[in-house]
Amino acid sequence: MEVVPSAHKHGVDEADMLHAIRMAIRAHRMDGYVMYVGPARDGRLIEVACNLDGEIFHAMEARKRWL
């Protein structure tokens, strides 16, 4: 997986993005991407979006719509 610059917009660390994907509690398959919800290394839930090319393009604190 590759983290593209837009994924850093909300200040989520790359290691937290990868951890959340590996430990995901939810995976919403959308048209062209998957939205993962999982814990950052400190336990807070974050959402991480990854397109079908394996690029992580979004990460932030998990919103209710994805929980």
C-alpha positions as CSV (number, residue, x, y, z in Angstrom):
1,M,0.0,0.0,0.0
2,E,1.1,3.5,-0.8
3,V,0.0,6.6,1.2
4,V,-0.6,9.6,-1.0
5,P,-0.3,13.2,0.3
6,S,-4.1,13.7,0.7
7,A,-4.2,11.1,3.4
8,H,-2.2,13.4,5.7
9,K,-4.8,16.2,5.5
10,H,-6.1,15.5,9.0
11,G,-2.8,14.7,10.7
12,V,-3.1,11.0,11.0
13,D,0.3,9.2,11.1
14,E,1.1,6.7,8.4
15,A,1.8,3.9,10.9
16,D,-1.7,4.5,12.4
17,M,-3.3,4.3,9.0
18,L,-1.7,0.9,8.3
19,H,-2.5,-0.3,11.9
20,A,-6.2,0.6,11.4
21,I,-6.4,-1.3,8.1
22,R,-4.7,-4.4,9.6
23,M,-6.9,-4.4,12.7
24,A,-10.1,-3.1,11.0
25,I,-13.4,-3.7,12.7
26,R,-15.4,-2.5,9.7
27,A,-14.7,-2.5,5.9
28,H,-17.2,-0.7,3.8
29,R,-16.8,-1.6,0.1
30,M,-17.7,1.4,-2.0
31,D,-17.5,2.1,-5.7
32,G,-13.8,2.3,-6.4
33,Y,-12.5,2.2,-2.8
34,V,-12.8,0.5,0.6
35,M,-13.4,2.5,3.8
36,Y,-11.8,0.8,6.8
37,V,-12.6,1.6,10.4
38,G,-10.1,0.5,12.9
39,P,-7.9,1.5,15.9
40,A,-4.9,3.8,15.7
41,R,-2.0,2.6,17.7
42,D,-3.3,4.6,20.7
43,G,-6.8,2.9,20.5
44,R,-8.8,5.7,19.0
45,L,-11.0,4.7,16.0
46,I,-10.0,6.2,12.7
47,E,-11.4,5.8,9.2
48,V,-9.0,5.0,6.3
49,A,-9.9,5.0,2.6
50,C,-7.9,2.9,0.1
51,N,-8.6,2.8,-3.6
52,L,-8.5,-0.4,-5.7
53,D,-4.9,0.5,-6.7
54,G,-3.8,0.2,-3.1
55,E,-3.4,3.9,-2.5
56,I,-4.4,5.2,0.9
57,F,-5.9,8.6,0.1
58,H,-7.9,9.5,3.2
59,A,-7.6,9.1,7.0
60,M,-9.2,10.9,10.0
61,E,-11.1,10.3,13.2
62,A,-13.9,7.8,12.5
63,R,-17.3,9.5,11.9
64,K,-20.6,8.0,13.0
65,R,-21.6,7.2,9.4
66,W,-18.9,4.6,9.2
67,L,-19.3,3.0,12.6
